[in-house]
Amino acid sequence: MKLKSFTTTLLLILAILFLHTGCATTQPAADNSIEIATVATPDGMSLRFSKIPSDTTRIFVYISLLNDDPIDGSQMFADIRGTALEQVKKSKTINCPFVHESSEYSVIAFLSTSKDYNDDSDITINATSIAGGGIRPTHALSLDLIDENTGVLLSDTPVFTGEVTYGAHKYMYKATIDIDDNHSIGYGEGATDSLSWHFLPSMTENFVKEGFQEKGTFPAFVTVFCNLVHEDITWSVGVAQTKDFRISL
């Protein structure tokens, strides 16, 4: 996945997250027709929609710890389509167990009726939630820069506090570059089973191919996500993040 819908969507979600910190647990959508209630459960948290339009083609959910330094990668997202989406339409419920017990989270759900997944969502819903139980790594992990800041290495294979099922590949890495206070770009190369990832030179080569014009040295960081499946929904769960570093484009 290279500088396309995942990167654009996730960066958009992060921007919206800062604008909506402190929303109520149940928050109406922009058109006042759909609400989402968040419920703490023994296994984590449950997101319960008042309704889901029958023509919905995608639900993108982003969950992140409130008031927390993200260095431990305490963020996660699920891009729900296909059979998993049909399941959610019937139950109007999304359950997420990959959270810190008793912690407060921001929840953002994007519902789209477009068949072009690069389009903006039709409905955006914001809420906060307190997690009940939760499944997280049993010990702190670090994501360290290697080879003169051209790659990263995850310190260890994650071991979780509960049983987990991985997706087709265990990990997803994503680099984020802050061009200025209001503009960030990202880069990832899809899922992998490797504990390491070299983002250079492929990242800069891809930026040139995509027509990116900015030149200079910018702050950046890399996040690693575990791809974990729960109730047929794949969650990309952040488990570690590098310290900030400088990168030249």
C-alpha positions as a printed NumPy array, in Angstrom:
array([[  0.   ,   0.   ,   0.   ],
       [  1.776,   3.123,  -1.194],
       [  0.649,   6.678,  -0.447],
       [ -2.943,   5.83 ,  -1.331],
       [ -6.276,   5.412,   0.468],
       [ -4.946,   3.958,   3.742],
       [ -2.409,   6.717,   4.261],
       [ -4.775,   9.513,   3.244],
       [ -7.617,   8.176,   5.363],
       [ -5.563,   7.542,   8.474],
       [ -3.946,  10.977,   8.364],
       [ -7.391,  12.531,   7.891],
       [ -8.661,  10.603,  10.901],
       [ -5.745,  11.806,  13.018],
       [ -6.555,  15.408,  12.096],
       [-10.22 ,  14.954,  12.99 ],
       [ -9.245,  13.243,  16.247],
       [ -7.515,  16.378,  17.537],
       [-10.553,  18.475,  16.618],
       [-12.998,  16.245,  18.475],
       [-11.189,  15.332,  21.683],
       [-13.662,  15.295,  24.547],
       [-16.816,  14.277,  22.682],
       [-19.638,  12.631,  24.612],
       [-19.966,   8.854,  24.79 ],
       [-22.936,   8.961,  22.424],
       [-22.529,  11.464,  19.59 ],
       [-24.93 ,  12.07 ,  16.672],
       [-23.612,  11.941,  13.128],
       [-23.437,  15.052,  10.988],
       [-26.895,  14.38 ,   9.531],
       [-28.334,  13.613,  13.005],
       [-29.669,  10.259,  11.793],
       [-27.154,   7.779,  13.23 ],
       [-25.773,   7.466,  16.737],
       [-23.039,   5.265,  18.156],
       [-23.062,   4.124,  21.776],
       [-19.864,   2.776,  23.292],
       [-20.112,   0.14 ,  26.02 ],
       [-17.34 ,  -1.226,  28.239],
       [-17.371,  -5.037,  28.117],
       [-15.391,  -7.702,  30.   ],
       [-13.462,  -8.297,  26.761],
       [-12.824,  -4.664,  25.833],
       [-15.342,  -2.307,  24.256],
       [-18.42 ,  -2.551,  22.066],
       [-19.519,   0.015,  19.458],
       [-23.28 ,  -0.089,  18.896],
       [-24.854,   1.79 ,  15.991],
       [-28.467,   2.971,  16.101],
       [-28.655,   1.95 ,  12.431],
       [-26.432,   1.349,   9.411],
       [-27.717,   2.373,   5.955],
       [-28.258,  -0.644,   3.704],
       [-26.178,   0.924,   0.91 ],
       [-23.092,   1.329,   3.127],
       [-20.047,  -0.065,   1.292],
       [-17.398,   0.495,   3.948],
       [-16.979,   1.297,   7.642],
       [-13.579,   2.571,   8.756],
       [-13.09 ,   2.676,  12.534],
       [-10.17 ,   4.412,  14.247],
       [ -9.599,   4.029,  18.005],
       [ -6.878,   5.815,  19.983],
       [ -6.023,   6.395,  23.624],
       [ -6.966,   9.853,  24.872],
       [ -4.334,  12.053,  26.521],
       [ -1.519,   9.59 ,  25.941],
       [  1.929,   9.713,  24.397],
       [  1.586,   7.444,  21.328],
       [  5.128,   6.053,  21.654],
       [  3.687,   2.644,  22.595],
       [  1.548,   2.645,  19.453],
       [ -1.746,   2.845,  21.357],
       [ -3.904,   3.247,  18.261],
       [ -5.796,   0.823,  16.05 ],
       [ -8.07 ,   0.777,  13.042],
       [-10.334,  -1.575,  11.101],
       [-11.295,  -1.181,   7.438],
       [-14.53 ,  -3.163,   7.267],
       [-15.841,  -4.279,   3.886],
       [-17.33 ,  -7.338,   2.171],
       [-18.649, -10.19 ,   4.302],
       [-17.397,  -8.575,   7.517],
       [-19.425,  -5.464,   6.661],
       [-22.559,  -7.517,   6.008],
       [-22.102,  -9.085,   9.44 ],
       [-21.87 ,  -5.643,  11.072],
       [-24.925,  -4.396,   9.169],
       [-26.977,  -7.217,  10.688],
       [-25.706,  -6.891,  14.253],
       [-25.112,  -3.09 ,  14.194],
       [-22.27 ,  -3.888,  16.593],
       [-18.466,  -3.848,  16.401],
       [-16.515,  -5.403,  19.279],
       [-12.865,  -4.549,  19.889],
       [-10.806,  -6.396,  22.535],
       [ -7.361,  -4.944,  21.72 ],
       [ -7.46 ,  -2.138,  24.288],
       [ -5.94 ,  -1.214,  27.641],
       [ -8.216,  -2.201,  30.527],
       [ -9.974,   0.797,  32.175],
       [ -8.416,   3.299,  29.734],
       [-10.348,   6.038,  27.92 ],
       [-10.383,   6.043,  24.124],
       [-11.453,   8.264,  21.274],
       [-13.545,   6.445,  18.663],
       [-14.162,   7.703,  15.126],
       [-16.282,   5.777,  12.62 ],
       [-16.521,   6.674,   8.928],
       [-19.425,   5.222,   6.935],
       [-19.318,   5.415,   3.143],
       [-21.774,   4.53 ,   0.401],
       [-19.256,   5.175,  -2.375],
       [-17.873,   2.346,  -4.487],
       [-14.631,   4.318,  -4.849],
       [-12.784,   3.678,  -1.574],
       [-10.606,   6.751,  -2.096],
       [-13.637,   9.042,  -1.784],
       [-14.476,  10.854,   1.428],
       [-16.933,   9.215,   3.783],
       [-20.613,  10.167,   3.793],
       [-21.073,   9.994,   7.589],
       [-18.584,  10.638,  10.396],
       [-19.42 ,   9.656,  13.973],
       [-17.314,  10.514,  17.044],
       [-17.457,   9.113,  20.567],
       [-15.35 ,   8.288,  23.605],
       [-15.267,   5.006,  25.495],
       [-13.857,   3.444,  28.655],
       [-12.51 ,  -0.043,  28.01 ],
       [-13.57 ,  -2.901,  30.255],
       [-11.095,  -5.709,  29.807],
       [ -8.523,  -5.825,  27.036],
       [ -5.834,  -7.772,  25.193],
       [ -2.469,  -6.036,  24.881],
       [  1.201,  -7.065,  24.63 ],
       [  2.484,  -8.593,  27.873],
       [  5.666,  -6.514,  27.82 ],
       [  6.835,  -3.247,  26.327],
       [  8.14 ,  -3.443,  22.771],
       [ 10.476,  -1.017,  21.049],
       [ 10.75 ,  -0.134,  17.383],
       [ 14.319,   0.924,  16.757],
       [ 15.885,   2.694,  13.791],
       [ 18.614,   0.7  ,  12.021],
       [ 21.059,   1.065,   9.126],
       [ 21.53 ,   4.826,   9.444],
       [ 17.793,   5.501,   9.809],
       [ 16.81 ,   3.698,   6.605],
       [ 14.925,   0.886,   8.343],
       [ 13.382,  -0.266,  11.626],
       [ 13.562,  -3.388,  13.789],
       [ 10.885,  -4.561,  16.237],
       [ 12.552,  -5.638,  19.482],
       [ 10.673,  -8.922,  19.884],
       [  7.748, -10.997,  18.655],
       [  4.67 ,  -9.662,  20.505],
       [  3.129, -11.91 ,  23.151],
       [ -0.378, -10.912,  24.203],
       [ -2.305, -11.127,  27.461],
       [ -4.987, -13.23 ,  25.768],
       [ -5.306, -15.549,  22.807],
       [ -5.096, -13.76 ,  19.44 ],
       [ -5.524, -14.756,  15.818],
       [ -3.311, -13.09 ,  13.251],
       [ -4.413, -12.097,   9.779],
       [ -2.74 , -13.457,   6.651],
       [  0.419, -11.544,   7.651],
       [  1.365, -10.467,  11.161],
       [  2.622,  -6.897,  10.773],
       [  2.101,  -3.618,   8.954],
       [  4.637,  -0.797,   9.067],
       [  3.879,   2.84 ,   8.329],
       [  6.188,   5.856,   8.108],
       [  4.755,   9.32 ,   8.746],
       [  6.562,  12.496,   7.643],
       [  5.451,  15.874,   9.014],
       [  5.892,  18.38 ,   6.182],
       [  4.549,  21.219,   8.324],
       [  2.099,  21.748,  11.195],
       [ -0.896,  21.08 ,   8.927],
       [  0.468,  18.625,   6.38 ],
       [  1.75 ,  15.077,   6.846],
       [  2.359,  12.308,   4.362],
       [  2.687,   8.593,   4.951],
       [  4.115,   5.499,   3.345],
       [  3.658,   1.759,   3.824],
       [  4.32 ,  -1.361,   1.789],
       [  1.551,  -3.678,   2.956],
       [  1.553,  -6.591,   5.381],
       [  4.574,  -8.721,   6.234],
       [  5.769, -11.36 ,   8.711],
       [  9.165,  -9.743,   9.227],
       [ 10.296,  -8.022,  12.417],
       [ 12.197,  -5.498,  10.29 ],
       [ 11.307,  -3.092,   7.492],
       [ 13.494,  -0.955,   5.249],
       [ 11.559,   2.092,   4.079],
       [ 14.447,   3.645,   2.157],
       [ 15.112,   3.967,  -0.727],
       [ 11.685,   2.628,  -1.797],
       [  9.793,   5.409,   0.011],
       [ 11.548,   8.292,  -1.715],
       [ 11.379,   6.472,  -5.053],
       [  7.625,   6.097,  -4.619],
       [  7.192,   9.765,  -3.672],
       [  8.923,  10.755,  -6.918],
       [  6.671,   8.373,  -8.856],
       [  3.586,   9.865,  -7.194],
       [  4.682,  13.405,  -8.118],
       [  5.436,  14.641,  -4.602],
       [  7.231,  17.975,  -4.971],
       [  8.385,  18.918,  -1.452],
       [ 12.135,  18.892,  -0.839],
       [ 13.994,  19.313,   2.436],
       [ 14.584,  17.642,   5.8  ],
       [ 11.515,  16.827,   7.874],
       [ 10.606,  15.15 ,  11.204],
       [  9.323,  11.588,  10.852],
       [  8.414,   8.456,  12.813],
       [  7.491,   4.842,  12.039],
       [  4.684,   2.79 ,  13.64 ],
       [  4.286,  -0.99 ,  13.578],
       [  0.832,  -2.576,  13.748],
       [ -0.141,  -6.191,  14.427],
       [ -2.936,  -7.476,  12.157],
       [ -5.316,  -9.265,  14.542],
       [ -8.667, -10.855,  13.691],
       [-11.697, -10.723,  15.991],
       [-15.164, -11.827,  14.901],
       [-14.01 , -11.849,  11.238],
       [-12.843,  -8.219,  11.441],
       [ -9.132,  -7.522,  10.998],
       [ -7.796,  -4.861,  13.34 ],
       [ -4.412,  -3.239,  12.738],
       [ -3.265,  -2.69 ,  16.319],
       [ -0.349,  -0.386,  17.072],
       [  2.233,  -2.036,  19.328],
       [  5.334,   0.175,  19.005],
       [  6.583,   3.414,  17.491],
       [ 10.013,   4.886,  16.879],
       [ 11.287,   8.062,  18.413],
       [ 11.082,  11.071,  16.111],
       [ 13.918,  11.386,  13.624],
       [ 14.829,  13.585,  10.657],
       [ 14.538,  12.446,   7.047],
       [ 15.647,  14.126,   3.831],
       [ 13.383,  14.059,   0.769]])
